[in-house]
C-alpha cells in the first residue's frame, strides 16, 4: 500500500522539475500563437523584451518605438530564420548585435532612422542571410566592408535613403584572396536616393544580378556614366523599365534634363561654352590630360622571371603586378558556407617589366610567337622555399598548339598564390616598347572565402578611404595676388595617408609649408597665398590607406586682373542708375553641368553656394545680382567644367 502511494508522487516531482526545461514562456508583451513564432507588433515597445524563447524561428517587432538594440538582446537565437524590425526608431546598430543568428534568412529594418552602416562587423554572423531590407531609412553612408559578412545575400533593398556616393566595394558580399570582391546579389534596389554617379566596378562585380532599380536619383548623364549604357546592353532585360516610371532619368546637364538615361546612345563630356548675344564663346581648352584613379593604385605585388627557350635565348625580368580586378570567368557559382570545396577562380594580371633596348630584343626572340596566343607552362621543380618561394616552369606539349619553342621560366612572385601548377604568359605587344614590356599572366586559383578574422590581412580589417563628393567643388577661380583654397573632404576607416600633386608634378604631404610661406597643406585642404598665374592647372588630392586609394582632381584657374587689357573685348555692357540693383545674366552649357563663378572688380570671387558680402547673390542659373553697385567696373564670368573627368 505504501509503495503504490510513493510511485505517483515521485513521478509528479519529476514532471514538475522538467517542465521549465522543455518549454520557455512567451514574453509578457508579445503573443506566441505557435511555439516557433513571437509576435510583438503595435505594443509601443522601446526595447526588445527579455526572455525570447531560444527555439524561436520567426519574430516580428514591427510597428513599435524601439530605439536601441542592446548587445545581448538577440543572444542565443541560433534557430531564428525571420526577424522583423521595421517601422521603429532605430538610429544605430551595434557591432555584432546579430552574431548568434546563424540561421537567419530574412532581416527587415525598413522604415527606421538609421543614418549609416558604420562598421564591418554590423552584420557579423549572418552567413545564411538571403534578404536584407534597409529601405526608407536616413542612410548616407554604408561601410565598404559591411556586406562582406553576407556571402548568401541575394536581395538588398536600399530605396528611399539619402545615399549620395558609394565606395566601389560597398555592394560586395564576399571577397577572395583579399584581392577580388564580388556581389552575390540577384536583386538590387537603389532607387529614390541622391546618387549622381555609380562607380564603374559596382555592377561589374555582380555577375548574378537579375533585377536592378535606379530610378528617382539625380543622375549626371555625362561620360562618367557612359559605362552604364555599355553594361545595360550586355545585360538585356535586367532593368525592367521600358519607358515606365522605373526608368532612371537625367537630372543634368541641362541639355539632357528629364530625358531617360537608357535612351541615350552615348554620354559624353563637353567643354563649357558661354552663350552671349547669339554667339558661343568657347572657353580655353583647360581640360588637360587627367590621370585616372587606376594610375595611382599601387601594384598588387611583384614578380621575378627568368625566361629562356631551346635556342639559348634568355632574359631576367623584374616586374610589378598591376590590374588585379579583372576576372576572366564572370559566372560565379553558388557557394555554400558548409561546403569545404574552394571556388575555382580564373585570374589574369598584368606584369609591367622595365627593360632596355637589348633586353626587349631578347624577350622578343623568346615570346614573339606568343603575342596572339599565350604560352602555357607547367610547374616543374621548386627552386626555393618560403618566404622566397620560387618554381621552375616549362612549356607544355600541346597537340593543338601552333608553336613549341621550349620556353622555360623560373618564377618568384608575391603574392605567392600566383605560383599555381599551371600558368600562361602572353606578350602584350601593343603596350610594350624599348623601355617597358607588358606581359599577361594568367592562371586558375582554388580560393576559399575570406572569413571574419582578427588578422590584419582579413578583408574586414583592411582599411578603406573615400573622398566625399557631396557639395565638393572641383573647379576654382582666383585672382592673382589673392588666396586660393582647395578642399578634399575624406571618409576613412582611420589615418589615411594624404599627399597633394601640384601642376608642376611636385608632391607634398600635410604639414608642408613652402619656404616663402605661400603654400600650406593639410590632410583636407591646400591653401595658396598670393596666387600667381603659374599656379593654374590640375591639382590632385591622393588619399591612401592600405591598398585602398581614392583620387580627386581639382582645377585652379588664375585671372591676372578683373580689368581687361586695352583693346580686349569686354562682352556685354550693362548700364543702371547709381544705387539701383543690377542683374548680370549668364547662360552657359557643358557636360557635366558647368560650375559658375564671378570675378569682382576688387579681385574677390563669388562662388555658387558661398555667401558673398554686400548682398551680392549668385543665382543657380549663374546670373549675378548686384543690389547697389556704387561705381562702374568689370565683372568677369568664369565657367568651369562641373568635374575634372576621364572616361
VENPE-V750479 format. One record per residue. RES is the residue in three letters. PSI is psi in whole degrees, 0 to 359 (NA if undefined). OMEGA is omega as a letter, one per 20 degrees, with the letter a starting at -180 (NA if undefined). D_LAST is the distance of its C-alpha to the last C-alpha in Angstrom with 1 decimal. Layout:
{{RES	PSI	OMEGA	D_LAST} {RES	PSI	OMEGA	D_LAST}}
This chain:
{{UNK	315	r	97.6} {UNK	323	a	95.8} {UNK	320	a	93.3} {UNK	336	r	92.4} {UNK	322	a	91.5} {UNK	326	a	89.4} {UNK	310	r	87.0} {UNK	324	r	85.5} {UNK	318	r	85.1} {UNK	319	r	83.2} {UNK	317	a	80.9} {UNK	320	r	80.2} {UNK	319	r	79.3} {UNK	318	a	76.7} {UNK	319	r	75.1} {UNK	322	a	74.8} {UNK	326	a	73.2} {UNK	338	a	70.6} {UNK	313	a	69.5} {UNK	337	a	67.0} {UNK	322	a	65.3} {UNK	328	a	64.6} {UNK	129	r	63.4} {UNK	144	a	61.3} {UNK	151	r	61.9} {UNK	139	r	59.3} {UNK	144	a	58.1} {UNK	322	a	60.4} {UNK	8	a	57.8} {UNK	170	r	56.4} {UNK	140	r	57.6} {UNK	84	a	57.6} {UNK	330	r	58.6} {UNK	159	a	57.9} {UNK	341	a	58.2} {UNK	6	a	54.5} {UNK	144	r	53.1} {UNK	122	a	53.1} {UNK	120	a	52.6} {UNK	37	a	52.2} {UNK	150	r	50.6} {UNK	46	r	51.8} {UNK	7	a	53.9} {UNK	34	a	52.4} {UNK	138	r	51.7} {UNK	336	r	50.2} {UNK	168	r	49.8} {UNK	127	a	49.9} {UNK	149	r	53.6} {UNK	169	r	55.1} {UNK	27	r	56.9} {UNK	132	a	54.3} {UNK	131	a	55.8} {UNK	340	a	54.2} {UNK	1	a	54.5} {UNK	140	r	52.5} {UNK	335	a	49.7} {UNK	130	r	48.5} {UNK	135	r	48.4} {UNK	110	r	47.6} {UNK	20	a	47.4} {UNK	154	r	45.6} {UNK	52	r	46.6} {UNK	200	r	48.1} {UNK	34	a	47.4} {UNK	124	a	46.4} {UNK	336	a	44.6} {UNK	142	r	44.5} {UNK	115	a	44.6} {UNK	159	a	46.6} {UNK	324	a	45.9} {UNK	12	a	48.9} {UNK	327	a	48.8} {UNK	18	a	47.5} {UNK	139	r	49.0} {UNK	358	a	50.6} {UNK	65	a	49.3} {UNK	347	r	48.3} {UNK	359	a	49.1} {UNK	130	a	47.1} {UNK	335	a	44.7} {UNK	126	r	43.9} {UNK	116	a	43.4} {UNK	116	r	43.0} {UNK	24	a	42.3} {UNK	157	r	40.8} {UNK	53	r	41.9} {UNK	197	a	43.1} {UNK	37	a	42.3} {UNK	128	r	40.4} {UNK	339	a	38.4} {UNK	145	r	37.8} {UNK	118	r	37.9} {UNK	158	r	39.6} {UNK	137	r	38.5} {UNK	26	a	39.9} {UNK	338	r	41.8} {UNK	17	a	41.3} {UNK	329	a	42.0} {UNK	354	a	45.1} {UNK	63	a	43.7} {UNK	336	a	43.1} {UNK	358	a	43.8} {UNK	131	r	41.9} {UNK	331	a	39.8} {UNK	126	r	39.0} {UNK	117	a	38.3} {UNK	113	r	38.1} {UNK	22	a	37.2} {UNK	154	r	36.3} {UNK	51	r	37.4} {UNK	200	a	38.0} {UNK	37	r	36.8} {UNK	129	a	34.6} {UNK	332	a	32.2} {UNK	161	r	30.3} {UNK	99	a	30.5} {UNK	345	a	31.2} {UNK	155	r	32.0} {UNK	348	a	31.2} {UNK	6	a	34.9} {UNK	315	a	34.9} {UNK	25	a	35.1} {UNK	134	r	36.8} {UNK	346	a	39.2} {UNK	58	a	37.8} {UNK	346	r	37.2} {UNK	1	a	38.6} {UNK	128	r	36.6} {UNK	323	a	35.3} {UNK	130	r	34.5} {UNK	120	a	33.3} {UNK	110	r	33.6} {UNK	16	a	32.1} {UNK	155	r	31.6} {UNK	50	r	32.9} {UNK	204	r	33.1} {UNK	29	a	31.6} {UNK	127	r	29.0} {UNK	345	a	26.4} {UNK	137	r	25.5} {UNK	123	r	25.7} {UNK	130	a	26.4} {UNK	343	a	23.8} {UNK	2	a	26.7} {UNK	317	a	29.0} {UNK	353	r	28.3} {UNK	351	r	28.7} {UNK	359	a	32.4} {UNK	68	a	32.1} {UNK	348	r	31.8} {UNK	359	a	33.6} {UNK	132	r	31.6} {UNK	338	a	30.7} {UNK	132	r	30.5} {UNK	120	r	28.8} {UNK	117	r	29.3} {UNK	12	a	27.5} {UNK	154	r	27.8} {UNK	33	r	29.4} {UNK	198	a	28.2} {UNK	33	a	26.4} {UNK	126	r	23.3} {UNK	335	a	20.5} {UNK	142	r	18.3} {UNK	138	r	18.4} {UNK	146	a	18.2} {UNK	335	a	16.3} {UNK	9	a	19.8} {UNK	332	a	21.7} {UNK	5	a	22.3} {UNK	139	a	23.3} {UNK	353	r	27.0} {UNK	156	r	27.8} {UNK	153	a	26.8} {UNK	134	r	28.0} {UNK	22	a	28.9} {UNK	24	a	27.5} {UNK	317	a	24.1} {UNK	130	a	22.9} {UNK	136	a	22.5} {UNK	157	r	23.1} {UNK	131	r	23.9} {UNK	10	a	27.1} {UNK	140	r	26.6} {UNK	333	a	27.6} {UNK	124	a	27.6} {UNK	129	r	25.2} {UNK	111	r	25.6} {UNK	16	a	23.2} {UNK	159	r	24.5} {UNK	51	r	25.9} {UNK	203	r	24.1} {UNK	29	a	22.0} {UNK	134	r	18.6} {UNK	331	r	15.8} {UNK	168	r	12.8} {UNK	144	r	13.1} {UNK	143	a	11.9} {UNK	323	a	10.1} {UNK	0	a	13.4} {UNK	329	r	15.8} {UNK	335	r	16.7} {UNK	337	a	16.1} {UNK	9	a	19.0} {UNK	73	a	21.2} {UNK	345	a	22.6} {UNK	357	a	25.8} {UNK	133	r	24.3} {UNK	325	r	26.4} {UNK	143	a	25.9} {UNK	130	r	23.1} {UNK	123	a	23.7} {UNK	5	a	21.1} {UNK	164	r	23.1} {UNK	42	r	24.3} {UNK	149	a	21.2} {UNK	70	a	19.8} {UNK	136	r	16.3} {UNK	107	a	13.8} {UNK	74	r	12.6} {UNK	190	a	9.4} {UNK	341	r	5.7} {UNK	339	a	6.0} {UNK	8	a	8.6} {UNK	329	r	7.8} {UNK	330	a	8.3} {UNK	322	r	11.7} {UNK	316	r	12.9} {UNK	318	a	12.6} {UNK	318	a	14.3} {UNK	320	r	17.0} {UNK	326	a	17.8} {UNK	350	a	18.5} {UNK	66	a	20.7} {UNK	144	r	22.8} {UNK	356	a	25.3} {UNK	321	r	23.8} {UNK	105	a	23.2} {UNK	75	a	26.6} {UNK	55	a	26.2} {UNK	90	r	26.8} {UNK	10	a	27.1} {UNK	183	a	28.8} {UNK	349	a	28.6} {UNK	10	r	26.5} {UNK	139	r	23.4} {UNK	141	a	20.5} {UNK	143	r	20.6} {UNK	134	r	18.2} {UNK	336	r	19.5} {UNK	160	i	17.2} {UNK	174	a	16.6} {UNK	330	a	20.2} {UNK	340	r	19.5} {UNK	8	a	18.6} {UNK	134	r	20.8} {UNK	7	r	23.0} {UNK	152	a	21.3} {UNK	128	a	20.6} {UNK	318	a	17.0} {UNK	350	r	17.9} {UNK	354	r	19.4} {UNK	142	r	16.3} {UNK	335	r	15.3} {UNK	142	r	11.8} {UNK	121	a	9.9} {UNK	168	r	8.6} {UNK	131	a	8.6} {UNK	135	r	12.0} {UNK	144	a	14.1} {UNK	147	r	17.1} {UNK	135	r	20.3} {UNK	129	a	23.8} {UNK	122	a	26.3} {UNK	125	r	29.8} {UNK	44	r	33.0} {UNK	358	r	31.4} {UNK	157	r	29.2} {UNK	120	a	25.5} {UNK	99	r	25.0} {UNK	138	r	21.5} {UNK	161	r	20.8} {UNK	151	a	20.4} {UNK	77	a	17.0} {UNK	351	r	16.6} {UNK	95	r	12.9} {UNK	179	r	13.4} {UNK	118	a	11.4} {UNK	129	r	10.2} {UNK	136	r	10.7} {UNK	162	r	8.7} {UNK	324	a	11.0} {UNK	329	a	11.9} {UNK	346	r	13.5} {UNK	353	a	15.9} {UNK	131	r	17.1} {UNK	152	r	20.6} {UNK	147	r	21.8} {UNK	326	a	23.3} {UNK	204	a	26.5} {UNK	160	a	28.2} {UNK	144	r	30.1} {UNK	128	a	33.0} {UNK	133	r	33.8} {UNK	106	a	36.9} {UNK	143	r	36.5} {UNK	167	r	39.4} {UNK	181	a	40.8} {UNK	350	r	44.2} {UNK	0	r	44.4} {UNK	2	r	44.4} {UNK	141	r	40.9} {UNK	153	r	39.5} {UNK	146	r	36.8} {UNK	133	a	35.8} {UNK	143	r	32.2} {UNK	118	a	30.8} {UNK	151	r	27.3} {UNK	142	a	24.7} {UNK	122	a	23.3} {UNK	174	r	19.6} {UNK	66	a	17.0} {UNK	0	a	19.6} {UNK	3	a	17.9} {UNK	114	r	17.9} {UNK	129	a	20.9} {UNK	318	a	22.4} {UNK	104	a	24.7} {UNK	353	r	22.9} {UNK	101	a	26.4} {UNK	116	a	27.6} {UNK	162	r	31.4} {UNK	140	a	33.5} {UNK	120	r	34.6} {UNK	132	r	37.9} {UNK	335	a	38.5} {UNK	349	a	42.1} {UNK	134	r	41.3} {UNK	356	a	41.5} {UNK	124	r	39.5} {UNK	165	a	36.2} {UNK	121	r	32.9} {UNK	128	a	32.1} {UNK	123	r	28.5} {UNK	122	a	26.9} {UNK	149	r	24.5} {UNK	119	a	22.7} {UNK	161	r	21.8} {UNK	132	r	20.8} {UNK	114	r	23.6} {UNK	115	a	22.7} {UNK	113	r	26.1} {UNK	139	r	27.1} {UNK	168	r	29.8} {UNK	176	a	31.8} {UNK	314	a	32.6} {UNK	322	r	35.7} {UNK	322	r	34.0} {UNK	320	r	31.3} {UNK	320	r	34.2} {UNK	315	a	35.9} {UNK	322	a	33.0} {UNK	321	r	32.5} {UNK	328	a	36.1} {UNK	318	a	35.7} {UNK	12	a	32.4} {UNK	323	a	32.1} {UNK	345	a	33.2} {UNK	43	r	30.5} {UNK	337	r	27.2} {UNK	318	r	27.3} {UNK	149	a	29.0} {UNK	152	r	29.4} {UNK	130	a	32.8} {UNK	131	a	34.2} {UNK	143	r	36.3} {UNK	145	a	38.8} {UNK	135	a	40.0} {UNK	291	a	43.4} {UNK	156	r	44.8} {UNK	131	r	44.0} {UNK	327	r	44.0} {UNK	153	a	43.9} {UNK	171	r	43.9} {UNK	147	j	41.8} {UNK	353	r	40.5} {UNK	56	a	39.7} {UNK	133	r	39.5} {UNK	147	r	39.1} {UNK	158	r	39.9} {UNK	135	r	40.7} {UNK	153	r	39.1} {UNK	155	a	40.3} {UNK	137	r	39.1} {UNK	149	r	40.2} {UNK	114	a	42.3} {UNK	131	r	40.5} {UNK	330	a	42.4} {UNK	8	a	39.4} {UNK	145	r	37.8} {UNK	325	a	37.7} {UNK	151	r	38.3} {UNK	103	a	40.2} {UNK	17	r	40.4} {UNK	40	a	41.7} {UNK	135	r	38.6} {UNK	150	a	39.4} {UNK	129	r	37.2} {UNK	120	a	38.3} {UNK	130	r	35.5} {UNK	129	a	35.2} {UNK	148	r	32.2} {UNK	125	j	31.1} {UNK	153	a	30.5} {UNK	348	r	33.6} {UNK	352	r	32.6} {UNK	342	a	30.8} {UNK	67	a	34.3} {UNK	167	a	35.0} {UNK	332	r	37.8} {UNK	135	r	35.5} {UNK	164	r	32.3} {UNK	142	r	30.4} {UNK	132	a	29.0} {UNK	138	r	26.9} {UNK	122	r	26.0} {UNK	89	a	22.4} {UNK	326	a	23.5} {UNK	331	a	20.2} {UNK	21	a	19.3} {UNK	146	r	22.9} {UNK	193	a	24.9} {UNK	353	r	28.0} {UNK	330	a	26.6} {UNK	138	r	24.6} {UNK	139	r	24.9} {UNK	125	r	22.5} {UNK	144	r	24.4} {UNK	116	a	23.4} {UNK	117	a	25.9} {UNK	146	r	26.6} {UNK	173	r	29.3} {UNK	135	a	30.6} {UNK	138	r	31.5} {UNK	109	a	33.9} {UNK	136	r	32.5} {UNK	160	r	34.2} {UNK	141	r	32.6} {UNK	112	a	32.2} {UNK	166	a	34.8} {UNK	133	a	35.8} {UNK	152	r	37.3} {UNK	353	a	38.6} {UNK	144	r	37.2} {UNK	347	r	34.5} {UNK	353	r	32.6} {UNK	142	r	32.4} {UNK	338	a	28.9} {UNK	339	r	30.7} {UNK	357	r	31.7} {UNK	130	a	28.4} {UNK	161	a	27.1} {UNK	161	r	23.8} {UNK	147	r	22.0} {UNK	128	r	19.6} {UNK	121	a	18.8} {UNK	132	r	19.8} {UNK	3	a	17.6} {UNK	118	a	20.6} {UNK	30	a	21.9} {UNK	117	r	20.1} {UNK	141	r	19.6} {UNK	4	r	16.8} {UNK	134	a	18.3} {UNK	149	r	21.9} {UNK	139	r	24.6} {UNK	148	r	27.8} {UNK	141	r	30.9} {UNK	135	a	32.2} {UNK	349	r	34.9} {UNK	184	a	33.7} {UNK	144	r	31.9} {UNK	137	r	28.2} {UNK	124	r	27.1} {UNK	136	a	23.6} {UNK	146	a	23.3} {UNK	79	a	21.6} {UNK	134	a	23.3} {UNK	144	r	23.4} {UNK	134	a	24.2} {UNK	161	r	25.6} {UNK	352	r	28.3} {UNK	135	r	30.0} {UNK	52	r	30.1} {UNK	151	r	26.5} {UNK	125	a	26.3} {UNK	138	r	24.4} {UNK	156	a	23.8} {UNK	138	r	22.4} {UNK	124	a	21.0} {UNK	166	a	22.1} {UNK	333	r	20.8} {UNK	3	r	23.5} {UNK	352	r	22.2} {UNK	150	a	25.1} {UNK	133	a	24.9} {UNK	144	a	27.0} {UNK	163	r	28.1} {UNK	156	a	29.7} {UNK	1	r	33.3} {UNK	133	r	32.5} {UNK	127	a	34.5} {UNK	161	a	34.5} {UNK	329	r	37.9} {UNK	10	r	38.1} {UNK	18	r	36.9} {UNK	332	a	34.1} {UNK	124	r	31.4} {UNK	131	a	31.7} {UNK	133	r	29.2} {UNK	181	a	29.4} {UNK	334	a	27.3} {UNK	2	a	25.9} {UNK	161	r	26.1} {UNK	128	a	26.4} {UNK	128	r	29.1} {UNK	122	r	29.7} {UNK	148	r	33.2} {UNK	61	a	34.3} {UNK	141	r	30.8} {UNK	162	a	30.8} {UNK	327	a	28.7} {UNK	348	r	27.5} {UNK	349	a	26.0} {UNK	148	r	23.1} {UNK	197	a	19.6} {UNK	128	r	16.9} {UNK	142	r	18.5} {UNK	126	r	17.2} {UNK	117	a	19.0} {UNK	117	r	18.9} {UNK	132	a	20.9} {UNK	138	r	22.2} {UNK	124	a	24.9} {UNK	230	r	25.9} {UNK	4	r	23.0} {UNK	139	a	20.8} {UNK	145	r	18.4} {UNK	149	a	16.2} {UNK	136	r	14.7} {UNK	111	r	14.7} {UNK	136	r	13.8} {UNK	139	a	16.4} {UNK	131	r	17.2} {UNK	128	r	21.0} {UNK	133	a	22.6} {UNK	127	r	26.3} {UNK	135	a	28.8} {UNK	319	a	32.1} {UNK	160	r	34.3} {UNK	354	a	34.4} {UNK	118	a	37.0} {UNK	153	r	35.8} {UNK	163	a	37.6} {UNK	132	r	40.5} {UNK	350	a	39.6} {UNK	132	r	36.0} {UNK	138	a	35.4} {UNK	3	r	35.1} {UNK	214	a	33.9} {UNK	144	r	35.7} {UNK	129	a	39.1} {UNK	130	a	40.4} {UNK	139	r	44.0} {UNK	165	r	45.8} {UNK	155	r	49.0} {UNK	129	r	49.3} {UNK	353	r	48.4} {UNK	141	r	46.8} {UNK	147	a	43.3} {UNK	139	r	40.6} {UNK	120	r	37.2} {UNK	116	a	34.6} {UNK	155	r	32.2} {UNK	131	r	28.5} {UNK	117	a	26.2} {UNK	157	r	22.6} {UNK	160	r	19.5} {UNK	173	r	15.8} {UNK	119	j	12.6} {UNK	170	a	12.3} {UNK	126	a	16.1} {UNK	151	r	17.5} {UNK	133	a	19.7} {UNK	140	r	23.1} {UNK	160	r	25.8} {UNK	137	r	29.1} {UNK	117	a	30.9} {UNK	162	a	34.6} {UNK	332	a	37.5} {UNK	4	r	38.4} {UNK	353	r	35.0} {UNK	157	a	33.9} {UNK	136	r	30.5} {UNK	118	r	30.2} {UNK	156	r	27.0} {UNK	136	r	26.3} {UNK	1	a	27.8} {UNK	127	a	30.0} {UNK	138	r	33.7} {UNK	157	a	35.2} {UNK	160	r	38.8} {UNK	15	r	41.3} {UNK	6	r	40.0} {UNK	131	a	37.0} {UNK	132	r	34.5} {UNK	115	a	30.9} {UNK	160	r	30.4} {UNK	331	r	27.2} {UNK	4	r	27.0} {UNK	350	r	27.0} {UNK	151	a	30.7} {UNK	127	r	32.9} {UNK	123	r	36.4} {UNK	104	a	39.1} {UNK	320	a	42.1} {UNK	76	r	44.7} {UNK	127	a	43.6} {UNK	341	a	46.5} {UNK	172	r	45.8} {UNK	158	r	43.8} {UNK	181	a	40.6} {UNK	120	r	37.1} {UNK	120	a	34.2} {UNK	126	r	30.8} {UNK	130	r	27.9} {UNK	132	r	24.6} {UNK	129	r	21.3} {UNK	154	r	18.0} {UNK	141	a	14.5} {UNK	328	r	14.6} {UNK	140	r	12.0} {UNK	115	a	10.5} {UNK	161	r	6.8} {UNK	153	r	3.8} {UNK	NA	NA	0.0}}
